[in-house]
Amino acid sequence: MPIDITVPRLGWSMEEGTFAGWLVPSGSPVTVGQPIYSLESDKVTMDVEALDAGTLHIPDDAPVAGATVVVGQLLGHLLQGNEASPRARATALALGIDIATVTPREGATRIIEADVLKVVRPAAKLMEEAFRAPHFYLHADADATALASLRNALLPLLPKRVSYNDILIKAVAVALKQHPRLNAHWVDNAIVQRTQIHIGLAVDADDRLLVPVIRNADQKSIADIAADRAALVERCRQKKATREDLADGSVTLTNLGTFGVDRFQAILNPPQSAILAIGRIAQRPVVVDGQVVARLTVPISLSVDHRVADGLAAARFLQAIVELVEAPLRLALIQ
């Protein structure tokens, strides 16, 4: 447990004093007897020594030099071993993250708030980063008749209930393998090509948006994807998702069809370069052989980072997805 650093009583009548400043920076190792801050009373000024060893953590709301402090007031903490800072613990609690699943950054021995935020960033910070990317959007409507038929055929055959998302994840993964240009990230002003295909799925987990990742989705059957998806969603909703569950997605799939949304444009999930927005699967009027008929269709919108892919590469990727959605039996045969 962190050891509290509090204001001592320098004299019998002392009730308050003036904090004169820290003598060592936050994050520094401290030994027993080492002076760590200065304190002034109305009679004396002294450097206060550490009573225990540890790593000094100075909270953001700690008093600054010249501030009036009272006896017993909390100034900071001495962290023991590999434990998390109080701020990191508070952030993890607020985001529903098990602090035991968080690892310190390379070369560090303790966990700080930045390590927690690497696991899952707050939505506002993520949106700010996403909007800085130069987006462009492509839209298509796919005939979903065969998609619905395949799902209905699979439902009684598989131990896990197959969703439309499971089949769509497989379609996106196969299309991404055919068009690897979209399987790249924009990192540090450069394109970083990915070799593995991990598909993220946007999940509403107790009013928090998380994006767990189906790893190597191109190599998995629809049944395997359904099982992975069910387990990931459950861990997200139980606040037990691990760092690996949420990391390294190639492309994200977000589906608002169950909320009655016909079509929408999604913002990117940095550093990914593409995100698919799936609308409601419903009967809509379409023209077939010069006649207006009702067909089951699914609207698909593709958002792309123009720094990574141009319109032609994105169009080919979207076209491949539409073709797989309209002839999904191939997906059931690809392992």
C-alpha positions in Angstrom: 0.0 0.0 0.0 1.2 3.6 -0.6 2.6 5.3 2.5 1.2 8.7 3.1 3.4 11.7 3.5 1.8 14.2 5.8 2.6 17.5 7.5 4.3 16.9 10.8 4.1 19.1 13.9 7.4 21.0 14.2 6.6 22.5 17.6 4.2 21.9 20.5 2.0 24.8 19.5 2.2 24.4 15.7 -1.2 23.9 13.9 -0.2 25.1 10.5 2.9 26.1 8.5 4.1 27.1 5.1 5.1 24.5 2.5 8.5 25.6 1.1 8.8 23.1 -1.7 9.8 19.6 -2.7 13.5 18.7 -2.6 13.2 15.7 -5.0 10.9 15.3 -8.1 8.0 13.0 -8.4 8.9 9.5 -9.5 12.3 9.6 -7.8 13.5 6.8 -5.5 13.6 7.8 -1.8 15.6 6.3 1.0 14.9 6.4 4.7 16.3 9.6 6.2 16.5 11.4 2.9 15.2 15.0 3.0 12.2 15.2 0.6 10.6 18.6 1.3 11.0 21.8 3.3 8.5 23.2 5.8 8.3 26.5 7.7 6.6 27.2 11.0 6.5 30.6 12.8 9.7 29.5 14.6 11.8 27.3 12.4 12.4 26.1 8.8 13.5 22.5 8.3 14.0 19.9 5.7 11.7 17.0 6.4 13.2 13.5 6.0 11.4 10.4 4.7 10.5 7.9 7.4 10.2 5.1 4.9 11.8 4.1 1.5 9.9 4.1 -1.7 9.1 6.0 -4.9 7.9 9.6 -4.4 4.5 10.4 -5.9 3.4 14.0 -5.9 -0.3 14.3 -6.7 -1.5 17.0 -9.1 -3.4 18.8 -6.2 -0.4 18.8 -3.9 0.4 22.1 -2.2 2.9 24.3 -4.1 5.8 26.3 -2.5 4.4 29.2 -0.4 1.0 27.4 0.3 -0.3 27.3 3.9 -0.6 23.7 5.1 -2.1 22.3 8.3 -0.7 19.5 10.6 -1.7 16.1 9.3 -2.5 17.4 5.7 -1.6 14.9 3.0 1.2 16.0 0.8 2.1 12.9 -1.3 2.8 9.2 -1.2 5.7 6.8 -1.1 5.0 3.9 -3.5 6.2 0.5 -2.7 7.7 -1.8 -5.3 5.6 -2.2 -8.5 2.3 -0.7 -7.2 0.2 1.8 -9.1 0.1 5.5 -8.2 -3.1 6.7 -6.5 -4.0 8.6 -9.6 -3.6 5.5 -11.7 -5.8 3.5 -9.4 -8.5 6.2 -9.5 -8.4 6.4 -13.3 -8.5 2.6 -13.6 -11.5 2.5 -11.2 -13.3 5.2 -13.2 -12.8 3.3 -16.5 -13.7 -0.1 -15.1 -10.1 -1.5 -15.6 -8.6 -4.1 -13.4 -5.3 -2.4 -12.3 -3.7 -5.9 -12.1 -3.9 -6.1 -15.9 -2.0 -2.9 -16.5 1.8 -3.0 -17.0 4.2 -0.1 -16.6 5.8 1.5 -19.7 9.1 0.1 -20.9 11.9 0.7 -18.4 9.6 1.8 -15.6 8.9 0.0 -12.3 5.6 1.5 -11.3 2.3 2.1 -13.0 1.1 5.7 -13.6 -2.0 7.1 -15.2 -0.6 7.1 -18.7 -0.2 3.3 -18.5 -3.8 3.0 -17.6 -4.9 5.2 -20.4 -3.0 3.1 -22.9 -5.3 0.2 -22.1 -8.4 2.2 -23.0 -8.5 5.9 -23.6 -11.4 8.1 -22.5 -13.9 8.7 -25.3 -13.4 12.5 -25.4 -9.6 12.1 -25.8 -10.0 9.4 -28.5 -12.5 11.5 -30.5 -10.2 14.5 -30.4 -7.4 12.4 -31.8 -9.7 10.9 -34.4 -11.0 14.2 -35.7 -7.5 15.3 -36.5 -7.2 12.6 -39.1 -8.3 13.6 -42.7 -11.3 11.4 -43.2 -13.2 10.6 -46.4 -16.3 8.4 -46.6 -17.7 5.8 -49.0 -21.2 4.3 -48.9 -22.8 1.2 -50.4 -26.0 -0.8 -49.9 -25.6 -4.6 -50.0 -28.4 -7.1 -50.7 -28.7 -8.9 -47.4 -31.0 -11.7 -48.5 -28.3 -14.4 -48.6 -26.7 -13.0 -45.4 -30.0 -13.5 -43.5 -30.4 -16.9 -45.0 -26.9 -18.0 -43.9 -27.4 -16.7 -40.4 -30.7 -18.5 -40.1 -29.1 -21.7 -41.3 -26.2 -21.5 -38.8 -28.3 -20.6 -35.8 -29.4 -24.2 -34.9 -26.0 -25.7 -35.9 -23.6 -23.8 -33.7 -23.2 -23.8 -29.9 -22.9 -20.0 -29.7 -25.7 -17.9 -31.2 -24.4 -16.4 -34.4 -25.0 -12.7 -34.9 -24.9 -10.7 -38.1 -21.8 -9.1 -36.7 -20.0 -12.4 -36.6 -20.5 -12.9 -40.3 -19.7 -9.3 -41.1 -16.4 -9.6 -39.1 -15.5 -12.5 -41.2 -16.3 -10.6 -44.4 -14.2 -7.6 -43.3 -11.3 -9.9 -42.4 -11.3 -11.7 -45.7 -11.6 -8.4 -47.7 -8.8 -7.0 -45.6 -6.6 -9.9 -46.6 -7.4 -9.3 -50.2 -6.7 -5.6 -49.9 -3.9 -5.2 -47.3 -3.4 -1.5 -48.1 -6.2 -0.8 -45.6 -4.4 -3.0 -43.0 -2.1 -0.2 -42.0 -1.9 2.5 -39.3 -0.7 6.1 -39.3 1.9 6.3 -36.5 4.4 9.1 -36.0 3.7 10.7 -39.4 4.4 7.4 -41.3 2.4 4.4 -42.6 3.0 1.3 -40.6 1.9 -1.9 -42.4 0.3 -4.7 -40.4 0.8 -8.4 -41.1 -2.0 -9.8 -38.9 -5.7 -9.2 -39.2 -7.5 -8.4 -36.0 -11.0 -6.9 -36.2 -12.3 -4.6 -33.5 -16.0 -4.6 -32.6 -17.5 -1.5 -31.0 -19.4 -2.6 -27.8 -21.7 -0.7 -25.5 -20.5 -1.9 -22.1 -22.5 -0.2 -19.3 -22.6 3.2 -21.1 -18.9 2.9 -22.0 -17.7 2.4 -25.5 -15.1 -0.4 -25.7 -13.6 -2.0 -28.8 -12.6 -5.6 -28.1 -10.6 -7.3 -30.8 -11.2 -10.6 -32.6 -7.6 -11.7 -33.3 -6.6 -13.4 -36.6 -10.2 -13.2 -37.7 -9.2 -14.1 -41.3 -8.0 -17.5 -40.1 -11.1 -18.3 -38.0 -14.5 -19.9 -38.8 -17.7 -18.0 -38.2 -18.3 -20.4 -35.3 -14.9 -19.5 -33.8 -15.6 -15.8 -34.3 -19.0 -16.1 -32.6 -17.5 -17.8 -29.6 -14.7 -15.2 -29.3 -17.1 -12.3 -29.7 -19.4 -13.6 -27.0 -16.6 -14.1 -24.6 -15.1 -10.7 -25.3 -18.4 -8.8 -25.0 -19.1 -10.6 -21.7 -15.6 -9.6 -20.3 -16.2 -6.0 -21.4 -19.6 -5.8 -19.7 -18.2 -7.5 -16.5 -15.3 -5.0 -16.5 -12.8 -7.8 -16.9 -11.4 -7.0 -20.3 -7.6 -7.3 -20.5 -5.1 -5.1 -22.3 -4.8 -7.8 -25.0 -8.6 -7.9 -25.4 -8.5 -4.3 -26.6 -5.2 -3.9 -28.4 -3.9 -4.1 -31.9 -7.1 -3.9 -34.0 -6.6 -3.6 -37.7 -10.1 -2.2 -38.6 -13.2 -1.6 -36.4 -16.7 -2.6 -37.1 -19.5 -0.6 -35.5 -23.2 -1.6 -35.9 -26.1 0.7 -34.8 -28.7 -1.3 -36.7 -30.2 -2.7 -33.5 -30.9 0.9 -32.5 -33.0 1.5 -35.6 -30.3 3.6 -37.3 -30.4 3.2 -41.1 -27.0 4.7 -41.9 -24.3 6.8 -40.3 -20.6 7.8 -40.7 -18.2 6.6 -38.0 -15.1 8.5 -36.9 -11.8 6.6 -37.0 -10.5 4.6 -34.0 -6.8 5.8 -34.0 -4.3 4.6 -35.0 -6.5 2.5 -37.3 -7.0 3.8 -40.8 -10.5 2.5 -41.5 -13.9 1.8 -39.7 -17.0 0.2 -41.0 -20.4 1.6 -40.0 -23.3 -0.9 -40.4 -26.9 0.3 -40.5 -30.2 -1.5 -40.0 -30.9 -4.6 -42.0 -34.4 -4.0 -43.4 -36.7 -4.3 -46.4 -36.1 -1.3 -48.8 -37.2 -0.5 -52.3 -34.7 -1.4 -55.0 -34.8 -1.5 -58.7 -34.5 -5.0 -60.3 -34.9 -5.4 -64.0 -36.6 -2.1 -64.3 -39.1 -2.9 -61.5 -39.2 -1.5 -58.0 -39.3 -4.4 -55.5 -38.7 -4.8 -51.8 -35.4 -6.3 -50.9 -33.6 -6.9 -47.6 -30.6 -4.6 -47.7 -27.8 -3.5 -45.3 -26.2 0.0 -45.6 -22.5 0.1 -45.2 -20.3 3.2 -44.7 -16.6 3.2 -44.8 -14.5 5.9 -43.1 -10.9 6.1 -44.2 -7.8 8.0 -43.2 -6.6 9.6 -46.4 -3.0 9.6 -45.2 -3.0 5.8 -45.4 -5.2 5.0 -48.4 -6.7 6.8 -51.4 -10.2 6.6 -52.7 -9.5 3.8 -55.2 -8.0 1.5 -52.6 -10.9 2.2 -50.3 -13.5 1.6 -53.0 -12.0 -1.8 -53.9 -12.0 -2.8 -50.2 -15.6 -1.7 -49.8 -16.6 -3.5 -53.0 -15.0 -6.7 -51.8 -17.0 -6.5 -48.5 -20.2 -6.0 -50.4 -19.5 -8.9 -52.7 -18.9 -11.2 -49.7 -22.0 -10.0 -47.9 -24.1 -10.7 -51.0 -22.6 -14.2 -51.4 -21.7 -15.1 -47.8 -21.6 -18.9 -48.4 -18.0 -18.5 -49.3 -17.3 -17.1 -45.8 -18.8 -20.2 -44.2 -16.4 -22.4 -46.2 -13.2 -20.3 -45.4 -11.4 -21.4 -42.3 
